[in-house]
Amino acid sequence: MSAIQRKERSLTKSVLSRVSDKSAPVAVSPHRPDADETLSTILHRLDDMKAEETITIDLRGKSSLADYMIVTSGRANRHVGAIAENVMKDLNESGIKGVHVEGLPNCDWVLIDSGDVIVHVFRPEVRAFYNLEKMWMPARASTRAS
C-alpha cells in the first residue's frame, strides 16, 4: 500500500469516527406505515397546525385512488402553505417516500398525495367554491313527499 493510500484510509477513518461520535443514527421505521397509521399522523399534524374544519372521508370501497381523503382549511395562504409543509415533513419522517404535492407555490389549494391518504388543504373561499365534500360524502337519504 502506498503512502497516499494509507493517508486516504486514515483520513476516511478519522472522518467517520468524528461523524459517528457527534450524532447517533436516527431511528426510522423499516416498514411503510399502513393507511390508518398515515391517517393518524396527518390528523395529529393538522390539529397541531390549527387547521380548520377538517373532514376525513373514507374512500375504501368507493375509489381505488386512496383509502382516505382529508379536506381541511387554513386561514390564509401562508397558513395553508405552513400546514402543507408540516404534513409533508411528518410524512417523510414517518418513512413515507414519494409524496406528490401540487399547488404549493400559490397556496390557495394544496394537494398532498401520500398514496393511501390524499390531503386537500384549502383557503376557505376556494374550499367553498369547489365543495369536494359534497362530491365524496355519502348521500343523505332522500325523502319523498306523499
Secondary structure, DSSP 4 states (H G I P E B T S, - for coil): --HHHHHHHHHHHHHHHHHHHH-PPPP--SS---HHHHHHHHHHHHHHTT-EEEEEEE-TTT-SS-SEEEEEE-SSHHHHHHHHHHHHHHHHHTT----EEESTTT-SEEEEE-SSEEEEEE-HHHHHHH-HHHHHSPPPPP----
